[in-house]
Amino acid sequence: MSEFRVSGRPIGPLLDALGVAVSLEPNQQMIEAVVIGKVVSFDEASGASTSLILATSGGLDWISQRGLLAVAQDVMRADLTRDDDDE
């Protein structure tokens, strides 16, 4: 599996600016992360183009990365199929 590695700026301030937040209990600590983002590039010659970025925490192997993505999809599907009455 190919890995997309981009050297650049820390992603924390970018996520903060987008209003991304996570709720953790006092006894919980995030240990690994996969961040997926939609990026729009504006070029005067060709106009706007959209791409996808994928960033992972250091040391996250591709198996764990795929596992986190698969579980996230499962959670999203469950949230989409849950009725408001289920809450």
Secondary structure, 3 states (H helix, E strand, C coil): CCCCCCCCCCCHHHHHHHCCCCCCCCCCCCCCCEEEEEEEEEECCCEEEEEEEEEECCCCCHHHHHHHHHHHHHHHHHHHHCCHHHC
